[in-house]
Amino acid sequence: MQKNTIHNSFLLKYLLSPLSKIILKLLGWKIKQSVPSDVPKYVLIVNPHTSAWDMLYALLFVFSKKLRVYIMLKSTAVKKLWKRLFLWAGIVPIDRKQANNRVQQIIDFFNQEKEFGIMIAPGGTRAKVKRWKTGFYYIAKGANIPIALGYGNYKKKELGILSVFYPTNDLEKDIKDIQEIYRKANITGKHPEKQLV
């Protein structure tokens, strides 16, 4: 992953952060809660993910709070012409054929950094899915860091973090527990019919 990104440029502090706050306010969105300040490293999952708009709002959230968060995106969406710009913006292209290797690379990166987050949509796609992909969980487990449960509620126009979840040694139970937290929060995605939880 690229170290020299938008996150360590003056643009974030002096332009993107205030601009993101203004855009969210004009669009009627509110930020309810961010990642706790005593959690320097985390995997930020975005759920529900039913629209391309989800990532835009997630970026506005990240920029407005000045969070150093990289975004995992399928490599086919990172066009060659724009690759350098994408990398500078903190996009991590993921080749799904080599997912295991990428998980270890991200774990290694976490082990080298003091403050850092990575954003992942556990559904892996905007279409309705029956199961979440588990890469986010293995990254958190391998790097010994928590999972921040991010959300965008289109019904209430709210963005935020529901809670911070610390993985145990039981993947199946942990995934069910995380999904139950989302269910109880009663969050509405842009296309509710595509939501798993």
TABEL-V913326 format. One record per pair of residues at least 4 apart in sequence whose C-alpha atoms are under 6 Angstrom apart, sorted by the first residue. I is the first residue (numbers start at 1). GAP is how many residues later the second one is. Records with the same first field share a line. If there is no record, write none. Layout:
BEGIN
I = GAP / GAP
END
This chain:
BEGIN
5 = 83 / 84 / 85
6 = 82 / 83
7 = 61
11 = 4 / 5
12 = 4 / 5
13 = 4
15 = 4
16 = 4
17 = 46 / 47
20 = 40 / 44
21 = 43
24 = 5
25 = 4
29 = 128 / 129
30 = 128
31 = 127 / 128 / 129
32 = 128
33 = 127 / 128
34 = 126 / 127
40 = 75
41 = 74 / 75 / 76
42 = 75 / 103 / 104 / 105
43 = 74 / 75 / 104 / 105
44 = 74 / 75 / 103 / 104
45 = 74 / 75 / 76 / 104 / 105
46 = 75 / 104 / 105
47 = 104
48 = 141
49 = 77
50 = 76 / 141 / 144
51 = 75
59 = 4
60 = 4
62 = 5
68 = 48
69 = 48 / 49
70 = 20 / 21 / 48 / 49
71 = 20 / 21 / 47 / 48
72 = 19 / 20 / 48
73 = 20 / 21
74 = 19 / 20
75 = 18 / 19 / 20
78 = 5
79 = 4
86 = 5
87 = 4
103 = 36
107 = 32 / 36
122 = 10 / 11
123 = 9 / 10
128 = 66
138 = 4
139 = 4
140 = 4 / 5 / 6
146 = 19 / 20
147 = 17 / 18
148 = 16
149 = 12 / 13 / 14
150 = 10 / 11
151 = 8 / 9
152 = 6 / 7
153 = 4 / 5 / 34 / 35 / 36
154 = 34 / 35 / 36
155 = 33
183 = 14
188 = 4
END
